[in-house]
């Protein structure tokens, strides 16, 4: 894909963006690498409510995004959320992150991209094991409040240590063993009975 083809597709994809909630001027330049190398900018003018996309450098920009043409197109079409793209290293960012997020928020998101961004990555159903672990095997989730309560609990409420049956038996047998040793006569020479 050439730069001109990419720019046309990005302009078409972003034509539906609603910038009516943005009440400030924001200009973001996008540097495209790869086969469709070039630069364009996205601009929201104060109180206009429109996102403009033009094929020029924007020197007085608020932020700069750099990515391969395919990643830029996926972002513009709402298939790749900006936060995810930056976290995965698909798009590099410089400048005012908050303003970049404001522009990204007005891009119409495809349903598949929204689900992907919200749901954690899961293995396909065909690869999943046939037998599921019982519900009891899953560890309990601990909230921050519950964790704080556990650490703040007084030591007096701590549960007593468990004793095994053997240890309990030894405790009860110990006095009896001492009694037996007291009853035994002292060792010495036995006298022969006549």
C-alpha positions in Angstrom: 0.0 0.0 0.0 1.3 3.4 -0.9 1.3 6.5 1.4 -1.5 8.1 -0.6 -3.7 4.9 -0.3 -3.1 4.8 3.4 -3.9 8.5 3.9 -7.2 8.0 1.9 -8.2 5.0 4.1 -7.3 6.8 7.3 -9.3 9.9 6.2 -12.3 7.7 5.4 -12.1 5.8 8.7 -11.8 9.0 10.8 -14.5 10.9 8.9 -17.1 9.4 11.4 -15.1 10.6 14.5 -17.2 12.9 16.7 -15.0 15.5 18.4 -17.8 17.6 19.8 -16.8 16.7 23.4 -13.3 18.2 23.0 -13.2 21.9 23.8 -9.5 22.5 23.2 -7.1 22.5 20.3 -5.3 19.2 19.8 -2.8 18.4 17.0 -1.2 15.0 16.7 1.3 14.1 14.0 1.6 10.5 12.8 4.8 9.3 11.3 4.3 6.3 9.1 7.1 3.8 8.6 7.4 0.9 6.2 6.1 0.7 2.6 3.6 3.6 3.1 6.2 5.9 4.8 5.2 9.5 5.2 3.5 11.8 7.8 0.1 13.2 8.4 -1.7 15.0 11.2 -4.9 14.7 13.1 -6.3 18.0 14.5 -9.3 19.0 16.5 -9.9 22.7 16.5 -11.4 24.3 19.6 -15.2 24.4 19.6 -15.6 23.0 16.1 -16.3 19.3 16.9 -14.5 17.9 13.9 -11.4 15.8 13.5 -9.3 16.9 10.5 -6.8 14.6 8.9 -4.3 16.1 6.4 -1.2 14.8 4.8 1.4 17.3 6.1 3.9 17.6 8.9 2.6 19.5 11.9 5.5 21.2 13.6 3.6 22.7 16.6 2.1 19.4 17.6 1.0 18.2 21.0 1.9 14.6 20.4 3.7 12.3 17.9 2.8 8.8 17.1 5.1 6.6 15.0 4.2 3.2 13.6 4.1 0.9 10.5 1.4 1.7 8.0 -0.6 -1.5 8.9 -0.7 -0.5 12.6 -1.6 3.1 11.8 -4.5 1.8 9.6 -5.7 -0.6 12.3 -5.6 2.2 14.9 -7.5 4.6 12.6 -10.2 2.0 11.8 -10.7 1.3 15.5 -9.3 -2.2 15.4 -6.3 -1.4 17.6 -6.8 0.7 20.7 -4.0 3.2 21.3 -3.2 2.1 24.9 -2.9 -1.5 23.8 -0.8 -0.6 20.7 1.6 1.5 22.8 1.8 -1.2 25.5 2.6 -3.8 23.0 5.2 -1.6 21.2 3.3 -1.4 18.0 3.0 2.4 18.1 5.6 4.7 19.6 4.4 7.8 21.5 6.0 11.1 22.3 4.5 14.2 23.8 1.2 14.9 25.6 -0.2 11.4 26.4 -3.5 12.9 27.7 -4.2 14.7 24.5 -3.4 11.6 22.4 -5.9 9.6 24.5 -8.6 12.3 23.9 -8.2 11.9 20.2 -8.0 8.1 20.4 -11.3 8.2 22.5 -13.2 9.7 19.6 -12.2 7.1 17.0 -15.1 4.7 16.4 -14.1 1.4 17.8 -14.9 -1.9 16.0 -16.7 -4.4 18.3 -14.0 -7.0 17.9 -11.3 -4.6 19.0 -13.4 -3.5 22.0 -13.9 -7.1 23.1 -10.3 -7.9 22.7 -9.2 -4.9 24.7 -11.7 -5.7 27.6 -11.3 -9.5 27.8 -8.1 -11.2 28.8 -6.5 -13.4 26.2 -7.9 -16.9 26.3 -6.9 -20.1 24.5 -9.2 -21.1 21.6 -12.0 -23.5 22.5 -10.4 -26.3 20.4 -7.2 -26.2 22.5 -9.0 -26.1 25.9 -8.9 -29.3 28.0 -12.0 -31.4 27.9 -12.3 -31.7 31.7 -12.6 -28.6 33.7 -11.2 -28.3 37.2 -13.8 -28.3 40.0 -14.9 -24.9 41.2 -13.3 -25.6 44.6 -9.9 -25.8 43.0 -9.9 -22.1 42.0 -8.2 -19.8 44.5 -10.3 -17.2 46.2 -9.8 -13.6 45.1 -8.8 -11.2 47.9 -9.8 -7.6 47.6 -7.6 -4.8 48.8 -10.0 -4.2 51.7 -9.9 -7.8 52.8 -6.2 -8.0 52.6 -5.9 -4.8 54.8 -8.3 -6.3 57.3 -6.2 -9.5 57.5 -3.0 -7.5 58.2 -4.8 -5.3 60.8 -6.3 -8.3 62.8 -5.0 -8.4 66.4 -2.7 -11.2 67.3 -5.0 -12.3 70.1 -7.5 -13.6 67.6 -4.9 -15.9 66.0 -6.0 -19.5 65.9 -4.2 -22.0 68.2 -1.7 -24.3 66.6 -2.9 -27.7 65.5 -1.5 -30.7 67.2 -1.4 -34.1 65.6 -2.8 -37.2 67.3 0.7 -38.5 68.1 1.7 -35.3 69.7 -1.5 -35.2 71.8 -0.9 -38.9 72.8 2.7 -38.1 73.9 1.4 -35.3 76.1 -1.1 -37.5 77.8 1.4 -40.4 78.2 4.3 -38.4 79.6 3.0 -38.2 83.3 2.3 -42.0 83.3 5.8 -42.8 82.1 7.2 -40.7 84.9 5.1 -42.5 87.4 6.5 -45.9 86.2 10.0 -44.8 86.6 9.3 -43.7 90.2 7.9 -47.0 91.2 10.8 -49.1 89.9 13.3 -50.1 92.5 16.8 -48.9 92.2 19.1 -51.3 90.4 21.5 -53.1 92.4 22.6 -56.7 93.1 19.8 -59.1 93.7 20.2 -61.4 96.6 19.7 -65.0 95.9 16.8 -66.6 97.5 17.9 -69.4 99.9 
